[in-house]
Amino acid sequence: MIIKPKVRGFVCVTAHPTGCAAHIQQQIDHIKARGPIKHGPRKVLVIGASTGYGLASRITAAFGSGAASVGIFYERPSEEGRSATSGWYNSIAFTTAARAAGLYAGNINGDAFSDNIKQQALAMIARDMGPVDLVIYSLASPRRQHPKTGAVHKSVLKPLGASYTNKTVDTDKGIVSEITIEPASEAEAADTVAVMGGEDWEMWINALAGAKLLAPGATSVAYSYIGPVYTWPIYKDGTIGRAKIDLERAAQAIHARLMAHGGGRAFISVNKALVTQASSAIPVVPLYISILYKVMKAAGTHEGCIEQMQRLFATQLYNGHSPKYDSEGRVRVDDWEMRPEVQDTVSAIWLKATTENLAQLTDIVGYRSDFLRLFGFGLPGVSYDAEVEPHQLMP
Ligand code: NAD
């Protein structure tokens, strides 16, 4: 089958297996080029391991410090004549490369919020790997069925209290327009906290601790975002921000628990805004990212997920002493994004950006190419006109 991108709004419904494998290889090559991460993790559980920041964390742990890993994700496998979602192909490529390098890699495809998948993960860790010294929590999901109540919670990306009007871009059509987003109801805000807050992270840690599968001194990290003030109504001060406050609450509770278990630690890492499947769904943010890319590429400080995670592991998590925390106890790898000189330039462009000058003032081209790369399209050395077998089994 010849597989071409089919973009529908902010998703691409096809993915290219060879392209996804090339994308994984690029990330592995980056980690190898940066050299070993001393004092790095040995046995890692990554929850949300197939795309974006979780995938980059898994690659960093495996190829930066030789870690064994179990990855949890929720992807649509391929069928005869139908491509899988990209995270399926990513996980196949990662697993093949990790095993070729002599590293253990186990995968579970299913709903991480469920008790069943947690039990499967515990069994796999106990059987194949032994207690974990690092747990990465990197889920981004639109819904969660609560394992105890059975209720289905849906997350929304809305402001709180008042409506929010700002610029946004249709990244496909290149049209800049104004968007007004009505505020969330209290029920929608609570649902978003139920999906993207910290309860499930705590459930994972409790399950691991209960099964004695947390190594003494283990670390756990979850990811958050802050960004510039004019995105706060839709992000930091919106429904997702409220969920992130709950994630920070959970980080403190988990930290206390891990600390008491051999001096472990848990915290939030605030990461840079990047094109991922999760971020492309947020109104306003893609225009901000297109401008940010332009400014950071010009400054020579642009990073993707893999560069961010390499820097997080090498200079913060496993730097041989303590990470540098901000006043709220978070680790910041959004520090280069938030530099005043970067933000001042981004804000000036933000005010000027229109449909007509989008190509000159912003890196919409870089945004689009990163978006397509998420699905394995546009990778150098891949022949996209050649036949490829879409149906690929997890090794
Ligand atoms: P992503 O969409 O690339 O990855 C989400 C992962 O979660 C995938 O592996 C997916 O399979 C998995 N997943 C989703 N629902 C699941 C379920 N029910 N069961 C099992 N797995 C499931 O997202 P991302 O952008 O890498 O986001 C990861 C974290 O990083 C989020 O907490 C996000 O808020 C945070 N973050 C993202 C950005 C950004 O700009 N993308 C910036 C800072 C922080």
Residues whose N, C-alpha, C, O or C-beta is under 5 A from the ligand:
A	BS01	NAD	G48 A49 S50 T51 G52 Y53 G54 I72 F73 Y74 E75 G87 G110 D111 A112 F113 S138 L139 A140 S141 R143 Y223 S224 Y225 N271 K272 A273 L274 T276 Q277 A278 S279
